[in-house]
Amino acid sequence: MKNPAEYLENHVFEARRPRKELQPVVAYTDAVQAIEQALADAEKYKYLLMRALRRHADDMRPAQPVPAPVGTTPVLPLYPAFEEREQVA
């Protein structure tokens, strides 16, 4: 990830204020462009970080066994057996 100064390094020029030494200056449009680029990079890194955190959480979660059914509810077939359908038809 870039540090903040790297987004502006190509856009900085030096200007002299009256009776003062040279000072670094950035044009407004260049500053806005650098901020937009930094925000886009931050969004990309945020996505990558969240994806890595989800993967890590999935890896750390212990495998949970399927709980045994409670009670003695009979399991009935949803459709009649093949032989029964032939007899009905």
Secondary structure, DSSP 8 states (H G I E B T S, - for coil): ---HHHHHTTTEEEEE-TTS-EEEEE-HHHHHHHHHHHHHHHHHHHHHHHHHHHHHHHHHS---------S------SS--HHHHHHH-
